[in-house]
Amino acid sequence: MIQINNVTKTFGGFKALDQTCIHVHKGSIYGLVGPNGAGKSTIIRHLTGVYRPDEGELLIDGQPVYENPALKSRIAYIPDNLFFFLNDNLKDMMRFYRDLYPRFSMERYELLREAFPTIDEKRSLRRLSKGMQKQAAFWLAVCCMPDVIILDEPVDGLDPIMRRQVWSLLMSDVAEHETTVLVSSHNLRELEDVCDSVGIMDKGKVVLERSLSDLQGKTTKLQVIFEGDLPVFPKELPILHISNIGRVYTIIVRESREAAAKLLAPYSPLMIDTLPLSLEEIFIYELGGAEYGIKDIIL
């Protein structure tokens, strides 16, 4: 559904995107993660048609987004910093969205009133809290019946109950309407619960792109005790991180559980135990290996 092939974007000599490649399947939720300045916002501005790439191609459903109003009417976008007209209330914005999006569903708008009961539709949106403004943005976006939803820090400011409700609504649209969702967020623990695939960006490139199950299945966290000191491992072993507390060593290996255990077996460990590895840990250790500067974090 979304194909970004070797996209490069330069601003005044600074290369914000460098041969970036991203592929998002139709009817899936894709998590785009990376440190500040990695290029995530630049990618989003390309996907929403604000920027045109200097090189490469960026397609949604096989079409370029830039200067393509018909395609943009099938895309809903919720930014981190919301914008509403100064004095408009939710009903005013609903009419505005209804004029922009030909598939806007009034039936769904009425049905979702029960899902967002705290929002006063006649009150100026600028006077609402950040969390209520974010609720209003979701209410309007899903009523557009988009094929693609692009989210930037989507649940920032929402309380835990509303966060769960919003994700449930999005996942329902993915399942029932094959909506494609791309979400950029620093809340990796939350993405872990909802994403099908993940792309990790660093310095304008996507350094890793896999399904979440494949990513977690091919990176392993081991706790190991050796008889003496830590063995000297050859450089070709795919070890991302080693730390220790006393004699207990935590070793992160870019292999499956079985393969990781076999790699360490020749060093005769006294104890070896496999622990679950979170998306947050994978993010830290992968970028640590890419000289991100986080070398000795124990999670």
Helices and strands as residue ranges (DSSP letters): E 2-11, E 14-24, E 29-33, H 40-47, E 55-60, E 63-64, H 69-72, E 75-78, H 90-100, H 106-111, G 112-114, G 125-127, H 130-143, E 148-152, H 160-177, E 180-184, H 188-194, E 197-202, E 205-211, H 212-217, E 220-225, E 239-245, E 248-253, H 257-264, G 265-267, E 271-275, H 279-289
